[in-house]
Amino acid sequence: MAVAGALALACWPGALYAEDAAKPAAAGEQAIDTNVQPAKREPLNVSILYLKQNRTDELPLSLLDLPSPDDGIAGAKLGIADNNTTGRFLNQTFKLDTLEGTVDELIAGAKEKQASGDSFIIADLDPDGILKLSDALSGKPAIIFNVGNPDDRLREEDCRANVMHVAPTRTMLADALGQYLAWKQWRNWFLVSGPRPEDKLLADAYRRAAKKFGAKIVEDREFKQETGSRRADGGFEQVQQQIPSFMQRAKDHDVVVVADDGKLFADYFPFRTWVPRPVAGSAGLTPTSWHPALELWGGTQFQHRFRRLNNRQMRTIDYDAWVATRAIGEAVTRRHTTDFKVLHDFIHSPEFEVAAFKGVALSFRTWNGQLREPLIVGTPKLLVSVSPQPGFLHQFSTLDTLGLDKPETKCKAYAQ
């Protein structure tokens, strides 16, 4: 797997760009012939549909985290550009259709687009929206790529055969952090979770990770206090008093793990705990599929290309949307066809791989359609580590040490 990943990364078809080709060759380098004509192949046209649900989420705690109107869409646009960079040599053309609206509006639009030939759909919808969209397209030649939702149930008891998942699950993210904390031997966790249902799901994922990697949750508390108006004078003072009071009389612990799925309060905890301890989970040291400071594995030029195209940093949803778009492009490139069944079977097969600036090739789990990938553990400004951590072994792929493995799956829609 490692050798195949390295080869896939080295041979990534999107690695050549016009601006790079225009540069003069340095000493010892072979000049690139910019007059190479596209291969004489039958022209292929591929349309990818991006669905973005309108949401009324609460404002983030920090102005630095305000969402961009094109979150996700920007990543898909870069993926289209990369697909077309390769496609111009193979007589392939990719384009992106975008729809924004309510779930019902998106489903209606997706059915219309699918009927006109859009078989590949990237969806940033809530869990129920994903399921409704999947059921609406059941039996039709369409694959839905979930880029916006981490719910494990979408890959397990509520899995659908026509949905593949690029966004990592909560259990994958919790395992990524849990492995690093185990590697550091910070085995005593103080778990703080919020009152929302999503917070409870994330807290369950951390409890599972603790048991899986030999950690102990010495105390488990739910954070319910109102934090006041942080935009009003004195708001920070109220928080400065609340957090230490909440953390008083805690059992001895190595790290505070905060499960705040919506990130509505977690950032209040660093530097406000009763005793000096690191904070991890939804604030402080966090697990994620992408980091805007990643420079490894060609990440620097990738980040620069995204910034030139969109005039901002790449966010996690952008990366996930880019991977989905590139996966479609990779399948079309390798098979040089738009035949849905051929592409569907290839993407679902163990032979499918896509390079994605992670050092190894990524692929989809055949038992539930989840993308397997290394996950980043980092602070707001820097990468700290990458999981799977050294020493965490697996009989087939170390990437399957993150999240639910095949023997644990409850998914019945995929062939076992």
Contacts in CASP RR format, 6 or more apart in sequence:
PFRMAT RR
TARGET T0000
AUTHOR 0000-0000-0000
METHOD contacts of the structure
MODEL  1
MAVAGALALACWPGALYAEDAAKPAAAGEQAIDTNVQPAKREPLNVSILY
LKQNRTDELPLSLLDLPSPDDGIAGAKLGIADNNTTGRFLNQTFKLDTLE
GTVDELIAGAKEKQASGDSFIIADLDPDGILKLSDALSGKPAIIFNVGNP
DDRLREEDCRANVMHVAPTRTMLADALGQYLAWKQWRNWFLVSGPRPEDK
LLADAYRRAAKKFGAKIVEDREFKQETGSRRADGGFEQVQQQIPSFMQRA
KDHDVVVVADDGKLFADYFPFRTWVPRPVAGSAGLTPTSWHPALELWGGT
QFQHRFRRLNNRQMRTIDYDAWVATRAIGEAVTRRHTTDFKVLHDFIHSP
EFEVAAFKGVALSFRTWNGQLREPLIVGTPKLLVSVSPQPGFLHQFSTLD
TLGLDKPETKCKAYAQ
1 360 0 8 1.000
1 361 0 8 1.000
1 397 0 8 1.000
2 360 0 8 1.000
4 353 0 8 1.000
4 361 0 8 1.000
5 353 0 8 1.000
5 355 0 8 1.000
5 359 0 8 1.000
5 360 0 8 1.000
5 361 0 8 1.000
6 359 0 8 1.000
6 360 0 8 1.000
8 353 0 8 1.000
8 354 0 8 1.000
8 355 0 8 1.000
8 361 0 8 1.000
9 297 0 8 1.000
9 355 0 8 1.000
9 359 0 8 1.000
9 360 0 8 1.000
9 361 0 8 1.000
11 355 0 8 1.000
12 355 0 8 1.000
13 85 0 8 1.000
13 86 0 8 1.000
13 330 0 8 1.000
13 333 0 8 1.000
14 82 0 8 1.000
14 85 0 8 1.000
14 86 0 8 1.000
16 32 0 8 1.000
16 85 0 8 1.000
17 85 0 8 1.000
17 305 0 8 1.000
18 85 0 8 1.000
20 32 0 8 1.000
21 32 0 8 1.000
21 34 0 8 1.000
22 34 0 8 1.000
24 31 0 8 1.000
25 31 0 8 1.000
25 32 0 8 1.000
36 89 0 8 1.000
38 87 0 8 1.000
38 88 0 8 1.000
38 89 0 8 1.000
38 90 0 8 1.000
38 91 0 8 1.000
39 89 0 8 1.000
39 90 0 8 1.000
39 91 0 8 1.000
40 91 0 8 1.000
41 90 0 8 1.000
41 91 0 8 1.000
41 336 0 8 1.000
42 91 0 8 1.000
43 91 0 8 1.000
43 92 0 8 1.000
43 93 0 8 1.000
44 90 0 8 1.000
44 91 0 8 1.000
44 92 0 8 1.000
44 93 0 8 1.000
44 332 0 8 1.000
44 336 0 8 1.000
44 337 0 8 1.000
44 338 0 8 1.000
45 92 0 8 1.000
45 93 0 8 1.000
45 95 0 8 1.000
45 338 0 8 1.000
46 83 0 8 1.000
46 92 0 8 1.000
46 93 0 8 1.000
46 94 0 8 1.000
46 95 0 8 1.000
46 120 0 8 1.000
46 328 0 8 1.000
46 329 0 8 1.000
46 332 0 8 1.000
46 338 0 8 1.000
47 94 0 8 1.000
47 95 0 8 1.000
47 96 0 8 1.000
47 97 0 8 1.000
47 113 0 8 1.000
47 117 0 8 1.000
47 118 0 8 1.000
47 120 0 8 1.000
48 76 0 8 1.000
48 80 0 8 1.000
48 94 0 8 1.000
48 95 0 8 1.000
48 96 0 8 1.000
48 97 0 8 1.000
48 118 0 8 1.000
48 120 0 8 1.000
48 121 0 8 1.000
48 122 0 8 1.000
48 325 0 8 1.000
48 328 0 8 1.000
49 96 0 8 1.000
49 97 0 8 1.000
49 98 0 8 1.000
49 99 0 8 1.000
49 110 0 8 1.000
49 113 0 8 1.000
49 114 0 8 1.000
49 118 0 8 1.000
49 120 0 8 1.000
49 121 0 8 1.000
49 122 0 8 1.000
50 72 0 8 1.000
50 73 0 8 1.000
50 76 0 8 1.000
50 96 0 8 1.000
50 97 0 8 1.000
50 98 0 8 1.000
50 99 0 8 1.000
50 121 0 8 1.000
50 122 0 8 1.000
50 124 0 8 1.000
50 321 0 8 1.000
51 99 0 8 1.000
51 100 0 8 1.000
51 106 0 8 1.000
51 110 0 8 1.000
51 121 0 8 1.000
51 122 0 8 1.000
51 123 0 8 1.000
51 124 0 8 1.000
51 125 0 8 1.000
51 133 0 8 1.000
52 71 0 8 1.000
52 72 0 8 1.000
52 73 0 8 1.000
52 98 0 8 1.000
52 99 0 8 1.000
52 100 0 8 1.000
52 101 0 8 1.000
52 106 0 8 1.000
52 124 0 8 1.000
53 100 0 8 1.000
53 101 0 8 1.000
53 102 0 8 1.000
53 103 0 8 1.000
53 106 0 8 1.000
53 124 0 8 1.000
53 125 0 8 1.000
53 126 0 8 1.000
53 129 0 8 1.000
54 100 0 8 1.000
54 101 0 8 1.000
54 102 0 8 1.000
55 126 0 8 1.000
57 67 0 8 1.000
57 262 0 8 1.000
58 262 0 8 1.000
58 264 0 8 1.000
59 66 0 8 1.000
60 66 0 8 1.000
60 67 0 8 1.000
60 263 0 8 1.000
61 230 0 8 1.000
61 263 0 8 1.000
61 264 0 8 1.000
61 265 0 8 1.000
61 267 0 8 1.000
61 268 0 8 1.000
62 267 0 8 1.000
65 263 0 8 1.000
68 74 0 8 1.000
68 312 0 8 1.000
68 315 0 8 1.000
70 77 0 8 1.000
70 310 0 8 1.000
71 124 0 8 1.000
71 315 0 8 1.000
71 317 0 8 1.000
71 318 0 8 1.000
72 124 0 8 1.000
72 147 0 8 1.000
72 315 0 8 1.000
72 317 0 8 1.000
72 318 0 8 1.000
72 320 0 8 1.000
72 321 0 8 1.000
73 96 0 8 1.000
73 98 0 8 1.000
73 321 0 8 1.000
74 306 0 8 1.000
74 309 0 8 1.000
74 310 0 8 1.000
74 312 0 8 1.000
74 314 0 8 1.000
74 318 0 8 1.000
74 321 0 8 1.000
75 306 0 8 1.000
75 310 0 8 1.000
75 314 0 8 1.000
75 318 0 8 1.000
75 319 0 8 1.000
75 321 0 8 1.000
75 322 0 8 1.000
75 325 0 8 1.000
76 96 0 8 1.000
76 98 0 8 1.000
76 122 0 8 1.000
76 321 0 8 1.000
76 322 0 8 1.000
76 324 0 8 1.000
76 325 0 8 1.000
77 96 0 8 1.000
77 309 0 8 1.000
77 310 0 8 1.000
78 305 0 8 1.000
78 306 0 8 1.000
78 309 0 8 1.000
78 310 0 8 1.000
78 318 0 8 1.000
78 322 0 8 1.000
78 325 0 8 1.000
79 322 0 8 1.000
79 325 0 8 1.000
79 326 0 8 1.000
80 94 0 8 1.000
80 95 0 8 1.000
80 96 0 8 1.000
80 325 0 8 1.000
81 309 0 8 1.000
82 322 0 8 1.000
82 325 0 8 1.000
82 326 0 8 1.000
83 92 0 8 1.000
83 94 0 8 1.000
83 325 0 8 1.000
83 326 0 8 1.000
83 328 0 8 1.000
83 329 0 8 1.000
83 332 0 8 1.000
83 333 0 8 1.000
84 92 0 8 1.000
84 93 0 8 1.000
84 94 0 8 1.000
86 92 0 8 1.000
86 329 0 8 1.000
86 333 0 8 1.000
87 93 0 8 1.000
87 94 0 8 1.000
87 333 0 8 1.000
90 333 0 8 1.000
90 336 0 8 1.000
92 332 0 8 1.000
92 333 0 8 1.000
92 336 0 8 1.000
94 325 0 8 1.000
94 328 0 8 1.000
94 329 0 8 1.000
94 332 0 8 1.000
96 325 0 8 1.000
97 113 0 8 1.000
97 118 0 8 1.000
99 105 0 8 1.000
99 106 0 8 1.000
99 109 0 8 1.000
99 110 0 8 1.000
99 113 0 8 1.000
100 106 0 8 1.000
103 125 0 8 1.000
103 126 0 8 1.000
103 128 0 8 1.000
103 129 0 8 1.000
103 132 0 8 1.000
103 133 0 8 1.000
106 123 0 8 1.000
106 125 0 8 1.000
106 133 0 8 1.000
107 129 0 8 1.000
107 132 0 8 1.000
107 133 0 8 1.000
107 136 0 8 1.000
110 118 0 8 1.000
110 121 0 8 1.000
110 133 0 8 1.000
110 136 0 8 1.000
110 137 0 8 1.000
111 136 0 8 1.000
111 137 0 8 1.000
113 121 0 8 1.000
114 121 0 8 1.000
114 137 0 8 1.000
114 140 0 8 1.000
114 141 0 8 1.000
114 142 0 8 1.000
118 142 0 8 1.000
119 141 0 8 1.000
119 142 0 8 1.000
119 143 0 8 1.000
119 340 0 8 1.000
119 343 0 8 1.000
120 142 0 8 1.000
120 143 0 8 1.000
120 145 0 8 1.000
120 328 0 8 1.000
121 133 0 8 1.000
121 137 0 8 1.000
121 142 0 8 1.000
121 143 0 8 1.000
121 144 0 8 1.000
121 145 0 8 1.000
122 144 0 8 1.000
122 145 0 8 1.000
122 147 0 8 1.000
122 321 0 8 1.000
122 324 0 8 1.000
122 325 0 8 1.000
123 130 0 8 1.000
123 133 0 8 1.000
123 144 0 8 1.000
123 145 0 8 1.000
123 146 0 8 1.000
123 147 0 8 1.000
123 148 0 8 1.000
124 147 0 8 1.000
124 148 0 8 1.000
124 317 0 8 1.000
124 321 0 8 1.000
125 133 0 8 1.000
125 146 0 8 1.000
125 148 0 8 1.000
125 149 0 8 1.000
126 149 0 8 1.000
127 149 0 8 1.000
127 151 0 8 1.000
127 153 0 8 1.000
127 154 0 8 1.000
127 158 0 8 1.000
130 144 0 8 1.000
130 146 0 8 1.000
130 149 0 8 1.000
130 154 0 8 1.000
130 160 0 8 1.000
130 163 0 8 1.000
131 154 0 8 1.000
131 158 0 8 1.000
131 160 0 8 1.000
133 144 0 8 1.000
134 144 0 8 1.000
134 160 0 8 1.000
134 162 0 8 1.000
134 163 0 8 1.000
135 160 0 8 1.000
137 144 0 8 1.000
137 162 0 8 1.000
138 160 0 8 1.000
138 162 0 8 1.000
139 162 0 8 1.000
141 340 0 8 1.000
141 341 0 8 1.000
141 344 0 8 1.000
142 162 0 8 1.000
143 162 0 8 1.000
143 163 0 8 1.000
143 164 0 8 1.000
143 344 0 8 1.000
143 347 0 8 1.000
144 160 0 8 1.000
144 162 0 8 1.000
144 163 0 8 1.000
144 164 0 8 1.000
145 163 0 8 1.000
145 164 0 8 1.000
145 165 0 8 1.000
145 166 0 8 1.000
145 324 0 8 1.000
145 327 0 8 1.000
145 328 0 8 1.000
146 154 0 8 1.000
146 163 0 8 1.000
146 164 0 8 1.000
146 165 0 8 1.000
146 166 0 8 1.000
146 167 0 8 1.000
147 166 0 8 1.000
147 167 0 8 1.000
147 317 0 8 1.000
147 320 0 8 1.000
147 321 0 8 1.000
147 323 0 8 1.000
147 324 0 8 1.000
148 167 0 8 1.000
148 317 0 8 1.000
148 320 0 8 1.000
149 167 0 8 1.000
150 167 0 8 1.000
150 168 0 8 1.000
150 169 0 8 1.000
150 170 0 8 1.000
150 173 0 8 1.000
151 169 0 8 1.000
151 170 0 8 1.000
151 201 0 8 1.000
152 169 0 8 1.000
152 170 0 8 1.000
152 171 0 8 1.000
152 201 0 8 1.000
152 205 0 8 1.000
152 404 0 8 1.000
154 160 0 8 1.000
154 163 0 8 1.000
154 165 0 8 1.000
155 165 0 8 1.000
155 169 0 8 1.000
155 368 0 8 1.000
155 369 0 8 1.000
155 370 0 8 1.000
155 404 0 8 1.000
155 409 0 8 1.000
155 411 0 8 1.000
156 368 0 8 1.000
156 404 0 8 1.000
156 409 0 8 1.000
156 410 0 8 1.000
156 411 0 8 1.000
157 410 0 8 1.000
157 411 0 8 1.000
159 368 0 8 1.000
159 369 0 8 1.000
159 410 0 8 1.000
159 411 0 8 1.000
159 412 0 8 1.000
159 413 0 8 1.000
159 414 0 8 1.000
160 413 0 8 1.000
161 413 0 8 1.000
161 414 0 8 1.000
163 369 0 8 1.000
164 347 0 8 1.000
164 364 0 8 1.000
164 369 0 8 1.000
164 370 0 8 1.000
164 371 0 8 1.000
165 368 0 8 1.000
165 369 0 8 1.000
165 370 0 8 1.000
165 371 0 8 1.000
166 320 0 8 1.000
166 321 0 8 1.000
166 323 0 8 1.000
166 324 0 8 1.000
166 327 0 8 1.000
166 371 0 8 1.000
167 289 0 8 1.000
167 320 0 8 1.000
168 176 0 8 1.000
168 289 0 8 1.000
168 371 0 8 1.000
168 373 0 8 1.000
168 375 0 8 1.000
168 402 0 8 1.000
169 205 0 8 1.000
169 370 0 8 1.000
169 403 0 8 1.000
169 404 0 8 1.000
170 201 0 8 1.000
170 202 0 8 1.000
170 205 0 8 1.000
170 261 0 8 1.000
171 205 0 8 1.000
171 208 0 8 1.000
171 209 0 8 1.000
171 402 0 8 1.000
171 403 0 8 1.000
171 404 0 8 1.000
172 370 0 8 1.000
172 375 0 8 1.000
172 402 0 8 1.000
172 403 0 8 1.000
173 205 0 8 1.000
173 287 0 8 1.000
173 288 0 8 1.000
173 375 0 8 1.000
174 202 0 8 1.000
174 205 0 8 1.000
174 206 0 8 1.000
174 208 0 8 1.000
174 209 0 8 1.000
174 287 0 8 1.000
174 403 0 8 1.000
175 209 0 8 1.000
175 212 0 8 1.000
175 213 0 8 1.000
175 387 0 8 1.000
175 401 0 8 1.000
175 402 0 8 1.000
175 403 0 8 1.000
176 287 0 8 1.000
176 375 0 8 1.000
176 376 0 8 1.000
176 377 0 8 1.000
176 387 0 8 1.000
176 388 0 8 1.000
176 402 0 8 1.000
177 206 0 8 1.000
177 209 0 8 1.000
177 257 0 8 1.000
177 280 0 8 1.000
177 281 0 8 1.000
177 285 0 8 1.000
177 286 0 8 1.000
177 287 0 8 1.000
177 377 0 8 1.000
177 387 0 8 1.000
178 206 0 8 1.000
178 209 0 8 1.000
178 210 0 8 1.000
178 213 0 8 1.000
178 215 0 8 1.000
178 387 0 8 1.000
179 213 0 8 1.000
179 387 0 8 1.000
179 388 0 8 1.000
179 389 0 8 1.000
179 392 0 8 1.000
179 401 0 8 1.000
179 402 0 8 1.000
180 285 0 8 1.000
180 377 0 8 1.000
180 384 0 8 1.000
180 385 0 8 1.000
180 387 0 8 1.000
180 389 0 8 1.000
181 187 0 8 1.000
181 189 0 8 1.000
181 213 0 8 1.000
181 215 0 8 1.000
181 254 0 8 1.000
181 255 0 8 1.000
181 280 0 8 1.000
182 213 0 8 1.000
182 214 0 8 1.000
182 215 0 8 1.000
182 389 0 8 1.000
183 385 0 8 1.000
183 389 0 8 1.000
183 390 0 8 1.000
186 215 0 8 1.000
186 254 0 8 1.000
186 255 0 8 1.000
186 278 0 8 1.000
187 214 0 8 1.000
187 215 0 8 1.000
187 216 0 8 1.000
187 254 0 8 1.000
188 215 0 8 1.000
188 216 0 8 1.000
188 218 0 8 1.000
188 252 0 8 1.000
188 253 0 8 1.000
188 254 0 8 1.000
188 255 0 8 1.000
189 206 0 8 1.000
189 210 0 8 1.000
189 215 0 8 1.000
189 216 0 8 1.000
189 217 0 8 1.000
189 218 0 8 1.000
189 253 0 8 1.000
189 254 0 8 1.000
189 255 0 8 1.000
189 256 0 8 1.000
189 257 0 8 1.000
190 217 0 8 1.000
190 218 0 8 1.000
190 219 0 8 1.000
190 221 0 8 1.000
190 247 0 8 1.000
190 250 0 8 1.000
190 251 0 8 1.000
190 253 0 8 1.000
190 255 0 8 1.000
190 256 0 8 1.000
190 257 0 8 1.000
190 277 0 8 1.000
191 203 0 8 1.000
191 206 0 8 1.000
191 207 0 8 1.000
191 210 0 8 1.000
191 217 0 8 1.000
191 219 0 8 1.000
191 220 0 8 1.000
191 221 0 8 1.000
191 257 0 8 1.000
191 259 0 8 1.000
192 221 0 8 1.000
192 222 0 8 1.000
192 223 0 8 1.000
192 256 0 8 1.000
192 257 0 8 1.000
192 258 0 8 1.000
192 259 0 8 1.000
192 269 0 8 1.000
193 199 0 8 1.000
193 200 0 8 1.000
193 202 0 8 1.000
193 203 0 8 1.000
193 220 0 8 1.000
193 221 0 8 1.000
193 222 0 8 1.000
193 223 0 8 1.000
193 258 0 8 1.000
193 259 0 8 1.000
193 260 0 8 1.000
194 200 0 8 1.000
194 203 0 8 1.000
194 222 0 8 1.000
194 223 0 8 1.000
194 224 0 8 1.000
194 259 0 8 1.000
194 260 0 8 1.000
194 265 0 8 1.000
195 222 0 8 1.000
195 223 0 8 1.000
195 224 0 8 1.000
196 261 0 8 1.000
196 262 0 8 1.000
198 261 0 8 1.000
198 262 0 8 1.000
199 259 0 8 1.000
199 260 0 8 1.000
199 261 0 8 1.000
199 262 0 8 1.000
200 259 0 8 1.000
201 261 0 8 1.000
202 259 0 8 1.000
202 260 0 8 1.000
202 261 0 8 1.000
202 282 0 8 1.000
203 220 0 8 1.000
203 259 0 8 1.000
205 259 0 8 1.000
206 217 0 8 1.000
206 257 0 8 1.000
206 259 0 8 1.000
206 281 0 8 1.000
207 217 0 8 1.000
207 220 0 8 1.000
209 215 0 8 1.000
210 216 0 8 1.000
210 217 0 8 1.000
218 250 0 8 1.000
218 251 0 8 1.000
218 252 0 8 1.000
218 253 0 8 1.000
219 250 0 8 1.000
219 251 0 8 1.000
219 253 0 8 1.000
221 246 0 8 1.000
221 250 0 8 1.000
223 246 0 8 1.000
223 260 0 8 1.000
223 265 0 8 1.000
225 242 0 8 1.000
225 246 0 8 1.000
227 238 0 8 1.000
227 239 0 8 1.000
227 242 0 8 1.000
227 265 0 8 1.000
227 268 0 8 1.000
228 235 0 8 1.000
228 238 0 8 1.000
228 239 0 8 1.000
229 235 0 8 1.000
230 236 0 8 1.000
230 239 0 8 1.000
239 268 0 8 1.000
239 272 0 8 1.000
240 272 0 8 1.000
242 268 0 8 1.000
243 268 0 8 1.000
243 269 0 8 1.000
243 272 0 8 1.000
243 273 0 8 1.000
244 272 0 8 1.000
244 273 0 8 1.000
244 274 0 8 1.000
247 256 0 8 1.000
247 273 0 8 1.000
247 274 0 8 1.000
247 275 0 8 1.000
248 274 0 8 1.000
250 274 0 8 1.000
250 275 0 8 1.000
253 277 0 8 1.000
254 277 0 8 1.000
254 278 0 8 1.000
255 277 0 8 1.000
255 278 0 8 1.000
255 279 0 8 1.000
255 280 0 8 1.000
256 269 0 8 1.000
256 273 0 8 1.000
256 277 0 8 1.000
256 278 0 8 1.000
256 279 0 8 1.000
256 280 0 8 1.000
257 280 0 8 1.000
257 281 0 8 1.000
258 266 0 8 1.000
258 269 0 8 1.000
258 279 0 8 1.000
258 280 0 8 1.000
258 281 0 8 1.000
258 282 0 8 1.000
258 283 0 8 1.000
259 281 0 8 1.000
259 282 0 8 1.000
260 266 0 8 1.000
260 282 0 8 1.000
260 283 0 8 1.000
261 282 0 8 1.000
262 282 0 8 1.000
263 282 0 8 1.000
263 283 0 8 1.000
266 279 0 8 1.000
266 281 0 8 1.000
266 282 0 8 1.000
266 283 0 8 1.000
267 283 0 8 1.000
267 284 0 8 1.000
268 283 0 8 1.000
269 279 0 8 1.000
269 283 0 8 1.000
270 279 0 8 1.000
270 283 0 8 1.000
270 284 0 8 1.000
273 279 0 8 1.000
278 284 0 8 1.000
278 285 0 8 1.000
279 285 0 8 1.000
280 286 0 8 1.000
281 287 0 8 1.000
284 379 0 8 1.000
284 380 0 8 1.000
285 377 0 8 1.000
285 378 0 8 1.000
285 379 0 8 1.000
285 384 0 8 1.000
286 377 0 8 1.000
286 378 0 8 1.000
286 379 0 8 1.000
287 375 0 8 1.000
287 376 0 8 1.000
287 377 0 8 1.000
287 378 0 8 1.000
287 387 0 8 1.000
288 316 0 8 1.000
288 375 0 8 1.000
288 376 0 8 1.000
288 378 0 8 1.000
289 316 0 8 1.000
289 319 0 8 1.000
289 320 0 8 1.000
289 373 0 8 1.000
289 375 0 8 1.000
289 376 0 8 1.000
290 314 0 8 1.000
290 315 0 8 1.000
290 316 0 8 1.000
290 318 0 8 1.000
290 319 0 8 1.000
290 320 0 8 1.000
290 376 0 8 1.000
291 376 0 8 1.000
291 378 0 8 1.000
291 383 0 8 1.000
292 303 0 8 1.000
292 313 0 8 1.000
292 314 0 8 1.000
292 315 0 8 1.000
293 381 0 8 1.000
293 382 0 8 1.000
293 383 0 8 1.000
294 303 0 8 1.000
294 357 0 8 1.000
294 376 0 8 1.000
294 383 0 8 1.000
295 303 0 8 1.000
296 357 0 8 1.000
296 359 0 8 1.000
296 383 0 8 1.000
296 386 0 8 1.000
297 357 0 8 1.000
297 358 0 8 1.000
297 359 0 8 1.000
298 357 0 8 1.000
299 357 0 8 1.000
302 314 0 8 1.000
302 357 0 8 1.000
303 313 0 8 1.000
303 314 0 8 1.000
306 313 0 8 1.000
306 314 0 8 1.000
306 318 0 8 1.000
307 313 0 8 1.000
307 314 0 8 1.000
310 318 0 8 1.000
314 322 0 8 1.000
322 356 0 8 1.000
323 354 0 8 1.000
323 356 0 8 1.000
323 362 0 8 1.000
323 371 0 8 1.000
326 354 0 8 1.000
326 356 0 8 1.000
327 347 0 8 1.000
327 352 0 8 1.000
327 354 0 8 1.000
328 343 0 8 1.000
328 347 0 8 1.000
330 352 0 8 1.000
330 353 0 8 1.000
330 354 0 8 1.000
331 343 0 8 1.000
331 346 0 8 1.000
331 347 0 8 1.000
331 352 0 8 1.000
332 338 0 8 1.000
332 343 0 8 1.000
334 346 0 8 1.000
335 342 0 8 1.000
335 343 0 8 1.000
335 346 0 8 1.000
337 343 0 8 1.000
346 352 0 8 1.000
347 364 0 8 1.000
348 364 0 8 1.000
348 366 0 8 1.000
348 369 0 8 1.000
349 366 0 8 1.000
350 363 0 8 1.000
350 366 0 8 1.000
352 363 0 8 1.000
352 364 0 8 1.000
353 361 0 8 1.000
353 362 0 8 1.000
353 363 0 8 1.000
354 361 0 8 1.000
354 362 0 8 1.000
354 363 0 8 1.000
355 361 0 8 1.000
355 362 0 8 1.000
356 362 0 8 1.000
356 373 0 8 1.000
358 373 0 8 1.000
358 374 0 8 1.000
359 374 0 8 1.000
360 374 0 8 1.000
360 399 0 8 1.000
362 371 0 8 1.000
362 372 0 8 1.000
362 373 0 8 1.000
363 371 0 8 1.000
363 372 0 8 1.000
364 370 0 8 1.000
364 371 0 8 1.000
364 372 0 8 1.000
365 371 0 8 1.000
365 372 0 8 1.000
365 400 0 8 1.000
365 406 0 8 1.000
366 414 0 8 1.000
366 415 0 8 1.000
367 406 0 8 1.000
367 409 0 8 1.000
367 411 0 8 1.000
367 414 0 8 1.000
367 416 0 8 1.000
368 404 0 8 1.000
368 409 0 8 1.000
368 411 0 8 1.000
368 414 0 8 1.000
369 414 0 8 1.000
372 397 0 8 1.000
372 399 0 8 1.000
372 400 0 8 1.000
372 402 0 8 1.000
373 399 0 8 1.000
374 386 0 8 1.000
374 387 0 8 1.000
374 388 0 8 1.000
374 399 0 8 1.000
375 386 0 8 1.000
375 387 0 8 1.000
375 402 0 8 1.000
376 383 0 8 1.000
376 385 0 8 1.000
376 386 0 8 1.000
376 387 0 8 1.000
377 383 0 8 1.000
377 384 0 8 1.000
377 385 0 8 1.000
377 386 0 8 1.000
377 387 0 8 1.000
378 384 0 8 1.000
378 385 0 8 1.000
387 402 0 8 1.000
388 398 0 8 1.000
388 399 0 8 1.000
388 401 0 8 1.000
388 402 0 8 1.000
392 398 0 8 1.000
392 401 0 8 1.000
393 401 0 8 1.000
394 400 0 8 1.000
394 401 0 8 1.000
394 405 0 8 1.000
400 406 0 8 1.000
END
